[in-house]
Amino acid sequence: MTPTQARTFHAVATAGSFTAAAKALHVSQPTVTTQIKDLEQYYDVELFFRRARGVTVTPTGHELLEIVRRIDAGQKEAVEFLGAVKGLQTGHLRVGAYAASDVMTILAAFSRKYPGPNITVTFANSYILQEQLLDHQLDVGILSQREPMGKFYSLPFRMHTHQVVIFYPHHIWHKQRSVTVSELCEEIIIIREPSSEANRATEHILSQAPTTPRKMIRVGSREGVMSAVAQGLGVSTIYDEGIIPAEAVTKRPIEDAEVSTSIFVACLEERKDSRIIAAFLKVAEQCRANRSA
């Protein structure tokens, strides 16, 4: 299997069609089709199921895709090593985060120390970030987690972040020092998407209530939840990280439910010694020490 065939196979598997892969590779569609056909015929394997609107990867193709991804990651690490010889003057770091606060703190310090590398930041919930790390779509992630993360190397960054209730500033609760779970269930509750850590925490809190919530509205991001609450659409629970905009929403502790999470900087265990990732982890560790000082 040549490097060109590997690159073409990866592009088709990722894009889901020969046409989209050809566009991504800047080659003609017949060229992509021929390369995949030659690969399948030479090894007498079927890598894709052809369908009217594209292709899907066969079981054999899935196994090959994992190998190709590791090869691709190894090639990227080779490039990172060469950049590291020059003091990380070049390279590309792909970072994912559940929210903006922690990642921007670390990136500001990283960019001051290593101004050369390009940086891409992606925001998603912690479950999606783990999937993207596993698929080599991200190099490092800043995520919240209450359980062990298996194949990941994780650096504890901020421990025991607690959930609080947030609501519209003119809500009747603004005179209270805390809010009970029963009071929460009397309101329209804005909750996160099912796969998010924040949603699991909210459901855990609501499971302790004697009654079911009056109504729930799902919003697919932390910023979306805060915006909905600020507009008076409902109330919500959210992890308190000291950056909740006081002019937009009011926060209060939950009186009869204690839920906390911890924030980690994570990467694949097998990639933690990659030069650019190791440099980012070291900067994150220093930021953690500065926070604790």
Secondary structure by P-SEA (a helix, b strand, c coil): ccaaaaaaaaaaaaaccaaaaaaaacccaaaaaaaaaaaaaaacccccccccccccccaaaaaaaaaaaaaaaaaaaaaaaaaaaacccbbbbbbbccccaaaaaaaaaaaaacccbbbbbbbbcaaaaaaaaaacccccccccccccccccccccccccbbbbbbccccccccccccccaaaaaacbbbbcccccaaaaaaaaaaaaccccccbbbbbccaaaaaaaaaaccccccccccccccccccccccccccccbbbbbbcccccccccaaaaaaaaaaaaaaaaaac
